[in-house]
Amino acid sequence: MSLLRYALIGLAAGALLGSLAVYLALRWYRQRTGFAGGGQGAGRIVASDTGAEAPMLLRDPQLGLRGRPDYLLEFEVDGHPLLVPLEVKPSRRSRRVYDSDALQVAAYLIALRATATDSAATFGYLRYAAGTFKVGLTSEVEQRVRAIVQAIREGRSAATVNRSHSIVQRCVNCSVRERCNEALG
């Protein structure tokens, strides 16, 4: 009789540990992305540059954009898939969206539109430690991305490219600081 009791206790303990593992995995997913796993209206990860799923390269050959968002989520809307990029910046504590981050998500949206025409969303998500923000692809934002792409192209063929900021910390962390004659600090 005591052998049966030990077997039942072992099974109960195994079930409890399995449930705890599932709970911790869902909790980690929620903390990492800001989205609940499963449930109605929840997005499903279909691609990831973080190792959660295989990555998907988004490309817009016309503009020359390409990139891999941290996560590519799939939502079902009226029976059709909707693909939405999610970029995670876990160390950002801001309650407002950084312009550079919004432009990064916008670039993913442009490339997504070229890659998955019918399923591409016109918005993406940006996840900071302080919360999740929705970033829309407006015509104004798209024009800004196009202007930045053009400026980068022009900078690649320019004899001299000047520093574009006055932020010492950016210079301190710059990969070409040793060869820069405009470094701050």
Backbone as CSV, one residue per row, in Angstrom:
resi,resn,N_x,N_y,N_z,CA_x,CA_y,CA_z,C_x,C_y,C_z
1,MET,0.823,-1.197,0.000,0.000,0.000,0.000,0.864,1.257,0.000
2,SER,1.981,1.255,0.711,2.801,2.455,0.769,3.497,2.706,-0.568
3,LEU,3.766,1.672,-1.361,4.352,1.856,-2.682,3.374,2.603,-3.590
4,LEU,2.103,2.278,-3.505,1.079,2.972,-4.279,0.978,4.435,-3.843
5,ARG,1.068,4.656,-2.562,1.007,6.021,-2.048,2.180,6.841,-2.576
6,TYR,3.393,6.268,-2.565,4.567,6.967,-3.085,4.427,7.247,-4.582
7,ALA,3.857,6.334,-5.313,3.652,6.532,-6.752,2.681,7.683,-6.997
8,LEU,1.599,7.722,-6.236,0.619,8.806,-6.381,1.218,10.156,-5.998
9,ILE,1.993,10.170,-4.946,2.651,11.413,-4.526,3.635,11.859,-5.605
10,GLY,4.360,10.912,-6.181,5.298,11.229,-7.257,4.594,11.791,-8.482
11,LEU,3.460,11.197,-8.858,2.685,11.700,-9.996,2.145,13.095,-9.719
12,ALA,1.643,13.313,-8.530,1.121,14.628,-8.171,2.237,15.666,-8.184
13,ALA,3.391,15.316,-7.654,4.524,16.240,-7.642,4.980,16.551,-9.077
14,GLY,4.999,15.547,-9.944,5.374,15.741,-11.350,4.407,16.672,-12.059
15,ALA,3.107,16.471,-11.811,2.102,17.333,-12.423,2.254,18.769,-11.926
16,LEU,2.518,18.919,-10.645,2.712,20.251,-10.073,3.941,20.931,-10.672
17,LEU,5.041,20.210,-10.797,6.253,20.775,-11.384,6.037,21.124,-12.860
18,GLY,5.308,20.275,-13.595,4.996,20.569,-15.003,4.167,21.831,-15.129
19,SER,3.164,21.980,-14.272,2.332,23.184,-14.292,3.156,24.420,-13.957
20,LEU,4.048,24.284,-12.998,4.918,25.395,-12.620,5.821,25.785,-13.792
21,ALA,6.339,24.807,-14.517,7.203,25.097,-15.667,6.436,25.850,-16.750
22,VAL,5.208,25.447,-17.033,4.382,26.129,-18.025,4.091,27.557,-17.558
23,TYR,3.736,27.706,-16.297,3.467,29.030,-15.752,4.680,29.943,-15.884
24,LEU,5.860,29.443,-15.529,7.070,30.255,-15.604,7.423,30.600,-17.045
25,ALA,7.213,29.675,-17.964,7.480,29.952,-19.377,6.548,31.039,-19.898
26,LEU,5.269,30.972,-19.566,4.319,32.001,-19.999,4.624,33.348,-19.348
27,ARG,5.028,33.306,-18.099,5.378,34.541,-17.399,6.610,35.185,-18.032
28,TRP,7.631,34.370,-18.358,8.825,34.879,-19.015,8.452,35.496,-20.361
29,TYR,7.615,34.816,-21.129,7.192,35.310,-22.443,6.487,36.651,-22.294
30,ARG,5.601,36.751,-21.320,4.861,38.005,-21.095,5.808,39.139,-20.710
31,GLN,6.760,38.850,-19.820,7.705,39.883,-19.401,8.618,40.297,-20.552
32,ARG,9.034,39.342,-21.356,9.974,39.625,-22.450,9.305,40.406,-23.576
33,THR,8.065,40.064,-23.901,7.422,40.679,-25.056,6.317,41.649,-24.703
34,GLY,5.715,41.498,-23.538,4.580,42.337,-23.190,3.270,41.789,-23.707
35,PHE,3.288,40.592,-24.253,2.083,39.975,-24.795,1.834,38.654,-24.108
36,ALA,0.564,38.370,-23.866,0.189,37.109,-23.246,0.282,35.990,-24.269
37,GLY,0.709,34.828,-23.843,0.737,33.661,-24.724,-0.615,32.983,-24.714
38,GLY,-1.147,32.691,-25.872,-2.440,32.024,-25.967,-3.570,32.982,-25.650
39,GLY,-4.777,32.489,-25.662,-5.930,33.314,-25.338,-6.466,34.047,-26.544
40,GLN,-7.663,34.546,-26.431,-8.297,35.238,-27.542,-7.610,36.569,-27.809
41,GLY,-7.335,36.840,-29.078,-6.711,38.092,-29.464,-5.208,38.111,-29.290
42,ALA,-4.622,37.025,-28.789,-3.180,37.005,-28.577,-2.466,36.712,-29.888
43,GLY,-1.321,37.346,-30.065,-0.512,37.079,-31.239,0.325,35.835,-31.036
44,ARG,0.589,35.170,-32.132,1.426,33.972,-32.123,2.750,34.359,-32.761
45,ILE,3.857,33.988,-32.149,5.165,34.292,-32.712,5.385,33.388,-33.922
46,VAL,5.604,33.991,-35.092,5.869,33.206,-36.297,7.326,33.326,-36.735
47,ALA,8.028,34.341,-36.253,9.452,34.503,-36.545,10.073,35.327,-35.425
48,SER,11.356,35.093,-35.193,12.018,35.817,-34.112,13.510,35.907,-34.371
49,ASP,14.069,37.059,-34.072,15.508,37.243,-34.166,16.163,36.995,-32.810
50,THR,15.388,36.504,-31.847,15.908,36.260,-30.501,16.087,34.783,-30.203
51,GLY,15.717,33.921,-31.151,15.862,32.481,-30.945,14.582,31.780,-30.552
52,ALA,13.495,32.520,-30.312,12.224,31.881,-29.946,11.653,31.083,-31.121
53,GLU,11.858,31.559,-32.325,11.462,30.902,-33.573,12.541,31.206,-34.598
54,ALA,12.431,30.593,-35.774,13.379,30.910,-36.849,13.167,32.364,-37.282
55,PRO,14.248,33.088,-37.583,14.085,34.484,-38.008,13.542,34.579,-39.427
56,MET,12.939,35.725,-39.743,12.467,35.993,-41.102,13.054,37.329,-41.532
57,LEU,13.746,37.313,-42.669,14.313,38.545,-43.193,13.243,39.283,-43.980
58,LEU,12.956,40.510,-43.577,11.997,41.361,-44.276,12.782,42.224,-45.247
59,ARG,12.277,42.353,-46.496,13.005,43.107,-47.525,12.080,43.975,-48.342
60,ASP,12.566,45.168,-48.626,11.939,46.028,-49.619,13.027,46.332,-50.640
61,PRO,13.064,45.565,-51.748,14.133,45.745,-52.722,14.109,47.121,-53.391
62,GLN,12.938,47.703,-53.547,12.829,49.009,-54.181,13.551,50.077,-53.352
63,LEU,13.365,50.032,-52.053,13.983,51.022,-51.166,15.363,50.560,-50.680
64,GLY,15.606,49.257,-50.784,16.880,48.719,-50.319,16.902,48.479,-48.823
65,LEU,15.736,48.313,-48.223,15.635,48.037,-46.778,15.587,46.544,-46.540
66,ARG,16.209,46.124,-45.466,16.059,44.747,-45.016,16.368,44.684,-43.533
67,GLY,15.729,43.756,-42.849,15.965,43.615,-41.425,15.122,42.519,-40.819
68,ARG,15.445,42.213,-39.573,14.738,41.169,-38.824,14.242,41.764,-37.512
69,PRO,12.931,41.911,-37.359,12.434,42.404,-36.064,12.667,41.352,-34.983
70,ASP,12.681,41.802,-33.730,12.859,40.851,-32.630,11.810,39.752,-32.698
71,TYR,10.571,40.139,-32.961,9.477,39.169,-33.085,8.579,39.585,-34.238
72,LEU,8.060,38.613,-34.940,7.012,38.847,-35.924,5.811,38.063,-35.428
73,LEU,4.768,38.800,-35.053,3.568,38.188,-34.480,2.503,38.031,-35.552
74,GLU,1.717,36.978,-35.413,0.595,36.768,-36.327,-0.694,36.800,-35.513
75,PHE,-1.587,37.674,-35.920,-2.908,37.787,-35.322,-3.907,37.339,-36.380
76,GLU,-5.025,36.811,-35.958,-6.079,36.481,-36.904,-7.162,37.547,-36.801
77,VAL,-7.434,38.194,-37.936,-8.438,39.250,-37.986,-9.425,38.896,-39.088
78,ASP,-10.662,38.659,-38.708,-11.714,38.284,-39.664,-11.308,37.095,-40.516
79,GLY,-10.653,36.126,-39.905,-10.268,34.909,-40.606,-9.021,35.032,-41.465
80,HIS,-8.347,36.170,-41.434,-7.142,36.382,-42.235,-5.956,36.687,-41.324
81,PRO,-4.771,36.213,-41.696,-3.592,36.508,-40.864,-3.151,37.962,-41.020
82,LEU,-2.710,38.537,-39.923,-2.164,39.876,-39.907,-0.803,39.786,-39.222
83,LEU,0.266,40.148,-39.945,1.621,40.079,-39.408,2.017,41.439,-38.835
84,VAL,2.518,41.411,-37.600,2.842,42.639,-36.871,4.244,42.503,-36.269
85,PRO,5.163,43.431,-36.595,6.490,43.372,-35.975,6.466,43.892,-34.539
86,LEU,7.299,43.299,-33.715,7.460,43.715,-32.320,8.950,43.862,-32.058
87,GLU,9.357,45.054,-31.694,10.755,45.316,-31.354,10.836,45.507,-29.839
88,VAL,11.743,44.790,-29.191,11.859,44.818,-27.732,13.128,45.560,-27.336
89,LYS,12.961,46.564,-26.494,14.075,47.350,-25.946,13.956,47.258,-24.423
90,PRO,14.356,46.131,-23.821,14.088,45.894,-22.395,14.784,46.859,-21.445
91,SER,15.849,47.504,-21.878,16.536,48.411,-20.956,15.983,49.840,-21.015
92,ARG,15.099,50.127,-21.949,14.497,51.468,-22.048,13.425,51.603,-20.977
93,ARG,13.511,52.652,-20.203,12.546,52.881,-19.129,11.651,54.075,-19.432
94,SER,11.746,54.610,-20.632,10.999,55.802,-21.014,9.498,55.536,-21.117
95,ARG,8.731,56.555,-20.824,7.268,56.470,-20.981,6.836,57.091,-22.307
96,ARG,7.828,57.513,-23.104,7.541,58.018,-24.444,8.419,57.256,-25.426
97,VAL,7.984,57.178,-26.657,8.706,56.437,-27.690,9.872,57.279,-28.210
98,TYR,11.040,56.690,-28.256,12.194,57.355,-28.859,11.952,57.406,-30.369
99,ASP,12.274,58.535,-30.963,12.080,58.726,-32.388,12.824,57.667,-33.207
100,SER,14.055,57.374,-32.828,14.859,56.394,-33.567,14.221,55.002,-33.519
101,ASP,13.625,54.648,-32.383,12.969,53.346,-32.263,11.709,53.282,-33.115
102,ALA,10.942,54.375,-33.126,9.733,54.430,-33.955,10.095,54.312,-35.433
103,LEU,11.188,54.955,-35.844,11.618,54.861,-37.234,12.113,53.458,-37.576
104,GLN,12.712,52.783,-36.615,13.137,51.397,-36.833,11.915,50.507,-37.085
105,VAL,10.889,50.644,-36.260,9.663,49.862,-36.454,9.013,50.225,-37.783
106,ALA,9.016,51.505,-38.136,8.443,51.938,-39.417,9.196,51.302,-40.587
107,ALA,10.518,51.220,-40.488,11.305,50.572,-41.550,10.927,49.094,-41.666
108,TYR,10.719,48.425,-40.524,10.262,47.028,-40.565,8.898,46.930,-41.236
109,LEU,8.020,47.877,-40.954,6.683,47.853,-41.556,6.745,48.024,-43.074
110,ILE,7.621,48.890,-43.540,7.788,49.081,-44.984,8.317,47.798,-45.620
111,ALA,9.330,47.207,-45.004,9.895,45.961,-45.530,8.891,44.810,-45.430
112,LEU,8.096,44.792,-44.360,7.068,43.761,-44.205,6.021,43.870,-45.300
113,ARG,5.630,45.084,-45.618,4.643,45.320,-46.676,5.140,44.752,-48.010
114,ALA,6.432,44.908,-48.287,7.001,44.386,-49.529,7.167,42.870,-49.484
115,THR,7.387,42.319,-48.288,7.621,40.885,-48.132,6.324,40.084,-48.077
116,ALA,5.347,40.569,-47.331,4.085,39.835,-47.104,2.920,40.773,-47.375
117,THR,2.761,41.157,-48.600,1.826,42.192,-49.026,0.457,42.113,-48.373
118,ASP,-0.232,40.997,-48.531,-1.621,40.871,-48.068,-1.753,40.746,-46.556
119,SER,-0.710,40.286,-45.903,-0.789,40.034,-44.463,-0.126,41.105,-43.615
120,ALA,0.488,42.096,-44.238,1.266,43.097,-43.502,0.365,44.091,-42.783
121,ALA,0.670,44.321,-41.517,-0.043,45.329,-40.731,0.492,46.716,-41.086
122,THR,-0.262,47.737,-40.742,0.185,49.118,-40.923,0.649,49.698,-39.583
123,PHE,0.847,48.826,-38.622,1.333,49.230,-37.300,2.220,48.124,-36.751
124,GLY,3.061,48.506,-35.809,3.914,47.557,-35.116,3.958,47.928,-33.648
125,TYR,4.641,47.112,-32.868,4.747,47.362,-31.436,6.194,47.578,-31.035
126,LEU,6.359,48.428,-30.046,7.648,48.710,-29.452,7.498,48.451,-27.966
127,ARG,8.303,47.543,-27.435,8.183,47.156,-26.030,9.367,47.688,-25.244
128,TYR,9.081,48.588,-24.301,10.075,49.086,-23.361,9.782,48.454,-22.000
129,ALA,10.708,48.625,-21.064,10.482,48.134,-19.702,9.263,48.806,-19.095
130,ALA,8.999,50.047,-19.507,7.885,50.818,-18.951,6.536,50.503,-19.604
131,GLY,6.527,49.788,-20.721,5.266,49.475,-21.369,5.413,49.202,-22.854
132,THR,4.292,48.916,-23.482,4.250,48.615,-24.911,3.581,49.766,-25.643
133,PHE,4.174,50.172,-26.762,3.672,51.283,-27.547,3.338,50.802,-28.951
134,LYS,2.270,51.341,-29.495,1.874,51.029,-30.862,2.443,52.112,-31.775
135,VAL,3.107,51.682,-32.852,3.718,52.600,-33.801,3.031,52.417,-35.150
136,GLY,2.403,53.468,-35.644,1.702,53.393,-36.922,2.574,53.849,-38.079
137,LEU,2.323,53.287,-39.238,3.041,53.688,-40.447,2.185,54.696,-41.197
138,THR,2.399,55.971,-40.915,1.695,57.047,-41.606,2.518,57.449,-42.826
139,SER,1.931,58.212,-43.728,2.681,58.655,-44.901,3.829,59.576,-44.491
140,GLU,3.638,60.378,-43.437,4.699,61.257,-42.946,5.883,60.446,-42.421
141,VAL,5.600,59.418,-41.638,6.670,58.581,-41.080,7.380,57.826,-42.209
142,GLU,6.618,57.337,-43.166,7.224,56.630,-44.293,8.153,57.558,-45.079
143,GLN,7.757,58.812,-45.266,8.613,59.777,-45.966,9.900,60.035,-45.175
144,ARG,9.801,60.067,-43.863,11.006,60.255,-43.029,11.966,59.082,-43.189
145,VAL,11.412,57.849,-43.208,12.264,56.664,-43.401,12.948,56.744,-44.763
146,ARG,12.175,57.101,-45.787,12.745,57.207,-47.142,13.851,58.271,-47.191
147,ALA,13.648,59.392,-46.506,14.657,60.458,-46.475,15.924,59.983,-45.759
148,ILE,15.765,59.222,-44.689,16.927,58.698,-43.954,17.687,57.699,-44.818
149,VAL,16.963,56.823,-45.513,17.615,55.861,-46.410,18.421,56.614,-47.477
150,GLN,17.835,57.661,-48.040,18.525,58.460,-49.060,19.762,59.136,-48.480
151,ALA,19.647,59.689,-47.278,20.789,60.351,-46.635,21.914,59.353,-46.363
152,ILE,21.562,58.149,-45.973,22.585,57.114,-45.736,23.291,56.773,-47.043
153,ARG,22.527,56.631,-48.111,23.131,56.340,-49.421,24.085,57.455,-49.843
154,GLU,23.650,58.688,-49.654,24.513,59.823,-50.018,25.759,59.849,-49.147
155,GLY,25.607,59.520,-47.866,26.740,59.501,-46.945,27.763,58.436,-47.303
156,ARG,27.310,57.325,-47.862,28.239,56.250,-48.241,29.201,56.670,-49.346
157,SER,28.759,57.562,-50.220,29.625,57.977,-51.324,30.281,59.338,-51.076
158,ALA,29.999,59.953,-49.945,30.585,61.262,-49.628,32.033,61.094,-49.177
159,ALA,32.861,62.082,-49.496,34.261,62.049,-49.074,34.374,62.213,-47.559
160,THR,33.500,63.030,-46.975,33.501,63.282,-45.536,32.065,63.243,-45.029
161,VAL,31.881,62.532,-43.929,30.579,62.499,-43.274,30.772,63.049,-41.868
162,ASN,30.089,64.142,-41.562,30.242,64.783,-40.267,29.359,64.135,-39.209
163,ARG,29.805,64.291,-37.969,29.039,63.798,-36.826,27.649,64.437,-36.862
164,SER,26.613,63.660,-36.559,25.229,64.148,-36.684,24.566,64.413,-35.339
165,HIS,25.348,64.478,-34.266,24.758,64.648,-32.929,25.736,65.362,-32.011
166,SER,25.242,65.697,-30.810,26.083,66.338,-29.793,26.015,65.566,-28.486
167,ILE,25.883,64.261,-28.581,25.698,63.414,-27.402,26.999,62.668,-27.099
168,VAL,27.642,63.046,-26.010,28.930,62.467,-25.639,28.835,60.948,-25.510
169,GLN,27.776,60.447,-24.867,27.654,59.006,-24.627,27.607,58.207,-25.933
170,ARG,26.979,58.770,-26.962,26.960,58.086,-28.266,28.375,57.984,-28.816
171,CYS,29.154,59.044,-28.666,30.539,59.021,-29.143,31.385,58.023,-28.349
172,VAL,31.188,57.992,-27.042,31.955,57.076,-26.201,31.734,55.628,-26.639
173,ASN,30.511,55.289,-27.059,30.183,53.913,-27.443,30.301,53.646,-28.943
174,CYS,30.779,54.593,-29.701,30.838,54.467,-31.161,31.947,53.504,-31.590
175,SER,31.641,52.691,-32.575,32.598,51.682,-33.054,33.736,52.289,-33.883
176,VAL,33.602,53.509,-34.361,34.663,54.136,-35.158,35.303,55.320,-34.430
177,ARG,35.123,55.371,-33.131,35.621,56.490,-32.324,37.117,56.738,-32.515
178,GLU,37.907,55.686,-32.589,39.367,55.843,-32.682,39.796,56.530,-33.979
179,ARG,38.997,56.418,-35.011,39.335,57.015,-36.301,38.569,58.304,-36.578
180,CYS,37.789,58.780,-35.609,36.938,59.952,-35.809,37.639,61.220,-35.333
181,ASN,37.649,62.241,-36.180,38.274,63.501,-35.774,37.245,64.480,-35.204
182,GLU,35.984,64.028,-35.002,34.943,64.867,-34.421,34.376,64.287,-33.128
183,ALA,35.067,63.309,-32.539,34.569,62.651,-31.333,34.417,63.647,-30.187
184,LEU,33.350,63.459,-29.427,33.092,64.308,-28.258,33.644,63.638,-27.015
185,GLY,33.972,64.455,-26.002,34.343,63.933,-24.692,35.738,63.539,-24.521
